[in-house]
Amino acid sequence: IDEVFIGSCMTNVGHFRAAGKVLDANPTENLPTRLWISPPTKMDEAKLTEEGYYATYAQAGARTEMPGCSLCMGNQARIAKGSTAVSTSTRNFPNRLGDNTDVFLVSAELAAVTATTGALPTPEEYLEGVKTLQGQETEVYDYLQFDQQGVPEN
């Protein structure tokens, strides 16, 4: 796997927390993949920044895109021509993320494990990679309640 994209309108803050915890618990120095992070909204970005996840992404060398479509639509950025990627987006039709690319659709947790290994893991490797999430599900997957959020600053 050459590139990993975690983002799309179908992801939520919990997916990015989970990916951050997986990255934090696994070796991220010199990732064998190019990692892209793009939360769906500015509120998600603000919350993830406040909680320190953007520091984790930076430490892993991730390319953080502005919140929104990014690679999912392939109109703000594209992955390298001819590369193979995993993506949390909802579609993988030809040329969606880049020219002559192969894209596997995965969860954020699987994307984070794949980013650290450079390959789709075996079931055993996956379970080892995500074990840090065990017992933290309530905290990690706590969704933002948009009606209770303030308006983010620009």
C-alpha positions, 0 to 999 in steps of 0.5 A: 500500500502506497498511500492511506486516506482517512477522511470523507463526509461519512467519517466522524470525530470518533474515527479520527480519534481511533486512528490517532490512538492506533498511530500513537500506539504503533511505530510511526517514524518513517511511515512506509506510506503517505498518510492523508488526514481530512476530517469532514468539518471544521468542528471535527478539526477543532475538537481533534486539535483541542484533544491533541490528535493533530499533534499525533498526525504531525508526529506521524508525518501525515499530510493534513488537508482542510476539512471537506472532500479532499481526496474523496472527490479527487478535486482538491488533491490526488494520490500519485499516479499508479499507486495503491491506496486504502481509503475511508471514503465511500467509493473506489471507482477508477481514477477517483483518488488518482490516475491509474490507482487501485483503492481499497475501502477500509475503516479508519482503524484498518487505515491507521494500521495499514499506514504503519505497516505499508500492507493490508494486515493479517487478522492477527496483525490488525487485532494487535494494531488496534488493541490500544482501543480496547476499553476506550470505546466510549471515549474514542467514539463519543460523537460531537453533538452539533447542536451543543457546539459553538461556531468555530473561529475561522 
